[in-house]
Amino acid sequence: MRALERHYQAAELAELWGMSPKLVRRIFADQPGVLKIDRPELLHKRGYCTLYIPESVVLSVHQSLSQSGTGRIKEGAYRCHF
């Protein structure tokens, strides 16, 4: 992973891959190399976790999904700890 490589947000990848942003977040939440920016919950505002996904991780996951034969994501295979 290069420090200055392109990073994607979940909504960008969702549009490119034809998936929901929620599913993209579930897929990439626990991938090594993904930057997670946590904003804790405050008194009247809910917390947020923003993912910045490096292009190298995107390519690796895409290749992994493509080689699985079906290109489908197994339910429960990816967990999000938000």
C-alpha positions, 0 to 999 in steps of 0.5 A: 500500500502506498501512502498517496494511493487513491482512497475510496469511500463506501458510497463511491464503491457502491456506485461503481460496483452496483451495491448498497453503501451498507454492504460495501461497509460490511465487506471492507470494515475488517480489511487490513489497510482500511482507514477508519475515522471514528466520531464518537456519539455525543449528547444529541448526535449519533456516532459515525465511522467513516471508511477510507478504502485504499485502491490496493485493498479494493483490487484485492477484495475484488479479485478475491470475490471474482475467484470465489466462483460465484462472485457472491458474498456469503452471508455472515462472512463479513462483520461490521463492528460499528 
